[in-house]
Amino acid sequence: MAGLACSTLAIYFSILGIYEAAMIGMIWAVAFDWLDGIVARKIKNRTKSSSSFGGQLDILIDIVSYGVAPSILLLSYGEYEPVFLAGAFIMISASALRLSYFSTFGLSSGGHYTGLALDNNNLVLVFIFLFERFFYPEVFSVILYVSAISLAVLNVSKIKTPKLSGNPINVYFLSFYTLLISVIYGWMLFKW
C-alpha cells in the first residue's frame, strides 16, 4: 500500500504542476512495488488464497502506479490539451493490456517478460524529466509525449525483457537510483 500512497502523491503533485515532487512519488512507487514482492516471497506458510489476493492487489496498484500516474503527469504537463488526453488513454490502455497479459500468461520461458515491464515506465520517465528544465515547455511536452507513447508501445510489444526485480544486484541499483533521484528532485524542489 505504500506504493499506492506514493502514486497518489505523484498524481496529486502532477495535477498541481509540482513535477519534482511527482517524480519523487513515482520513483518511490517502484521501490515499494519491488520491496513488497521481496517481502511476500519471504513469508512462510502463505495460503494460496492469500497469495492470490496479494497478486490481485499488486495488479491494481500497478495500474495506478504505472498507468494512471504517468498519464496524469502527461495530461498536466500538456496543460490538459485534447491531444494529451489521447496519449493518456494510450498509456492507460497499454498498462491494462500489459497487466492482463502478464496475469494470464506470466513470465515466458527463461524468466523473461513479453513486453517491457510497466515499472520501467516510471524509471524512464523520472530520468527523462531530469532534462525538462533545459527545454522550452512546448518542446519538452513533445519529448514527454513521444516518450510516453513509445513506452506504451514497448509495454505491449512482443520483445522479451528480463525480470529485473528478483535480482539482488538490480535491487541495490534501484535503491541507489531511488535515493539519488530523490536527492536530485528534492534539491530542485527546495532550490526553486
Secondary structure, 3 states (H helix, E strand, C coil): CHHHHHHHHHHHHHHHCCHHHHHHHHHHHHHHHHHHHHHHHHCCCCCHHHHHHHHHHHHHHHHHHHHHHHHHHHHHHCCCCHHHHHHHHHHHHHHHHHHHHHHHHCCECCCEEECCCCHHHHHHHHHHHHHHHHCCHHHHHHHHHHHHHHHHHHHCCCCEEECCCCCHHHHHHHHHHHHHHHHHHHHHHHHC
